[in-house]
Amino acid sequence: MADKQFAEGRTITVTEVAGATGISRVTLSRMLNQRGYVTGSDTIDALCEYFKCPIEKVAEYIPAPKMPEPPKKSVKDTKSAGTSQVKGERRTPSRSTKR
């Protein structure tokens, strides 16, 4: 935006960009003020066309933060994680018989 303002020697407003591109003022405002705001390729394309610039001038790639790996369970933890059953007791599903 600054390059176009400098080249034309005047201030360009969000309202002017919105009117020329068809992008809502709310979307443009979010793009300007919320780092990492996600928008569609049609919006980026419209901005590139309006400012007559490559995509690198309009958008920046920000990698997602890496999630920490969950702690690994030891063999001892995995043995005790199952269901318990009384020794010698057998679980059988109950069946109802209607006749």
C-alpha positions in Angstrom: 0.0 0.0 0.0 2.9 2.3 0.9 4.5 1.8 -2.6 1.3 2.8 -4.4 0.8 5.8 -2.1 4.3 6.9 -2.8 4.0 6.4 -6.5 0.8 8.3 -6.7 1.8 10.9 -4.2 -1.4 10.6 -2.1 -2.9 8.6 0.7 -4.9 5.5 -0.2 -7.6 4.5 2.2 -9.1 1.1 3.1 -12.4 2.3 1.7 -10.8 3.2 -1.6 -9.2 -0.3 -1.9 -12.5 -2.0 -0.9 -14.4 -0.1 -3.5 -11.9 -0.8 -6.3 -11.4 -4.5 -5.5 -14.8 -5.6 -4.2 -13.2 -6.8 -0.9 -15.1 -5.8 2.2 -13.5 -3.1 4.5 -13.8 -5.6 7.4 -11.7 -8.2 5.5 -9.1 -5.6 4.6 -9.0 -4.2 8.1 -8.5 -7.8 9.5 -5.7 -8.4 7.0 -3.9 -5.2 8.0 -4.3 -5.6 11.8 -4.4 -9.4 12.6 -1.1 -11.1 12.0 -1.7 -14.5 10.5 -5.2 -13.7 9.2 -6.3 -16.3 6.8 -8.0 -15.3 3.5 -8.7 -16.8 0.1 -6.7 -16.7 -3.1 -9.3 -14.6 -4.8 -8.7 -11.9 -2.3 -5.0 -12.0 -2.7 -5.4 -12.0 -6.5 -7.6 -8.9 -6.3 -5.1 -7.1 -4.2 -2.2 -8.0 -6.5 -4.2 -6.8 -9.5 -5.1 -3.5 -7.7 -1.5 -2.8 -6.5 0.0 -4.2 -9.7 2.5 -6.2 -7.7 3.7 -9.8 -7.1 2.1 -11.9 -4.3 5.2 -11.5 -2.1 4.3 -7.8 -1.7 0.8 -8.7 -0.5 1.2 -11.9 1.5 3.8 -13.5 3.8 4.2 -17.2 4.7 4.1 -17.7 8.4 4.7 -21.4 9.4 2.4 -22.9 12.0 4.0 -23.4 15.4 5.1 -26.9 16.1 3.1 -28.8 18.6 5.1 -30.5 21.4 5.2 -34.3 21.2 3.2 -36.1 23.9 5.4 -38.0 26.5 6.1 -41.6 25.6 4.7 -44.3 27.8 7.0 -46.8 29.3 6.3 -50.6 29.2 5.3 -50.4 32.9 2.6 -47.7 32.0 1.1 -49.7 29.2 0.7 -52.9 31.2 -1.4 -51.1 33.9 -3.5 -49.2 31.4 -5.8 -52.0 30.5 -9.0 -53.2 32.2 -8.8 -55.3 35.3 -10.6 -58.6 35.9 -10.8 -60.8 38.9 -8.7 -63.9 38.4 -10.7 -66.8 37.1 -13.8 -64.7 36.4 -15.0 -64.8 32.9 -17.1 -62.0 31.4 -19.8 -63.1 29.1 -22.3 -60.8 27.4 -25.8 -61.1 28.8 -28.5 -62.3 26.5 -32.1 -61.7 26.8 -34.5 -64.3 25.4 -38.0 -63.2 24.5 -40.3 -65.8 23.0 
